[in-house]
Amino acid sequence: MIANVLFVPEMKCNLLSIGQLVQKGFTVVMGNYDKVELFDVNKNLILRSKISKNRTFQVNIKVVDAQCLSAIKKDDKS
């Protein structure tokens, strides 16, 4: 499970940061110039993707529990 990530349902594509995944203990393996694999701390394969025409790796991740977060600007006078 990849936890504590920002999910924006209206976006056409969401991005995963390789650096943040590595900091969380995941292992990222890129090889053969055409694929990427992501492993958890127990070396279980989490995802695998081939490179697309625009040199990105596209994956379809199912969201288990989405949270909606909002920001409110507080008026200094109140």
N, C-alpha and C positions, 0 to 999 in steps of 0.2 A: 504494500500500500504506500502511495506517495501522499503524505499528509501535509497540511498547512500550506497549501498553494492557493493562489488567487485564481478563481474561476469566473470568467465573464461569459455568460451564456449567449449574449448578443454578438460576440465576436465570431467572425468566420473561422479564425484559427487562434488557438491559444498556444503560448510558447512555454517550453520547459527549459530552464537554465541548467546546462551541463555542470557548471561550477557549483550551483546550489545542490544539485543531486549528489555530487562527489562529497561536499561538505556534510551531507546527511548520511553518508556511509555507503552510498551506492557505488558500484563499479561500472564504468562506461568503457566498452571495447569497440573501437572502430577499426575495421579491417577490410582487406580485399577491395578497397576503394569504392565499395558500393553498399555497405551495410553498417548499422550500429546495433549494439546489444547493450541492454541495461540489466544489471544484476543487483539483488538486494544484499544485505550484509551476510546472509547465509548462503550466498552464491546461487540463489534461485533466479532463473531467467524471468525478468519482469516484462520486457518488451524487446522486439526485434523489428527493424525496419530497413527497407532498401532506400537508397538515395533516389530522389525524384529528379525530374528534368531541370528544376530550378535550384538544385543542389541543397535541398532540405530533406529532412527525414520526417515523413508524415506517419502518424499513428492515430488510431481511434481508441481513446481511453474512455471507459465507462465510469461515470461519476457515481459514487456510492452515496455520499451525503453532501449535498451542495448547501452552502450558506450564503446568504445575501448580506453584504456589508454596505453601510452607507456612511457618509460623512456629513456633518451638519456644522455650518459656520455659526458660531455663537455671537450674537450682537453684544458689543462691549458695554452698551448702556443698560442692558437687562441684568 
